[in-house]
């Protein structure tokens, strides 16, 4: 993260460093905000991972996890094509 610069982040999302600074103090603050957002988006997946995957229902749990993960990613990131 030390090599990540505001100008690089701004360019990658099609905006300017000035706009970046309207929302974030620095790159670290932006990364922390992103981390919080990802944590909120993936909370249902985290609960599934913490559950029991063994026994006869294990395969069904894995299938539900995969479907939930595809849905979570596609809703939050529509440019990513699920496989």
N, C-alpha and C positions, 0 to 999 in steps of 0.2 A: 504494500500500500504506500510505502514511502516514495516510490517512483511515480505514483499516480498524481497527476497534476489537474488543477481545476480546468484549465484550458482543454485538456484531453477529455475530461468528463463532459464538459459543455459541448464540445464538438461532436462527441459520440451520440448525443441526444438532440443535436440540431439546434442548439441555443448558444448564447454567449456567456462568457465568464461573469459579466455584470448581472445577467439573469440568475445564474447559479448563486451568486452572493445575496440575492434577494431572499433566497430560501435557506441557505446554509452558510455557516461561518467558514467552514473549510471542508476538505475532502473527508476527513475523519467523521465529521458530523453527518455528512451525506451517507457514508457507509453505515453508520449506526442507525440512521433512519431506515435505510434499506433493510438492514438486519431485523429491525423491529417489524417492518411490514411483512417480510418473509415468514417470521415467526408466527404472526397472526394468521397468515394465509394457510400455513401448514399445520396449525394446531390439531385439526382432525386427523391428519396423517400421523402426527406424533403420538396421539392417543392409540391409534391402531398399532403402531410399532411397539408400544409398551404392553400391548395385550398378549394373550396366549396364542401362539401360532402352531402349537403341537396338536397331536391327536387327529381324529378323523376330520375335524373341522378346519384343520390347518390350511388345506388347499383353498377352501372357500374364503378364509380370511385373507390369504394372499391375493386371490382374485378381486375381492372387494377393495383391498389396498391399491392394487394397480388401477382399477377403475376410478377410485377416488382421486388418486394422484393425477391421472390423465385429466379428469374434470377440473381439478384445482389449477393445474398448469394452464389448460386451455382457456379457462375463464379469466385468469389473471394475465396471461401472456398469449393472446390470440395469434401472434405471429409465429409461435412455435407449433409445428405440426406434430400431433401425437402419432405414435407408431402403433 
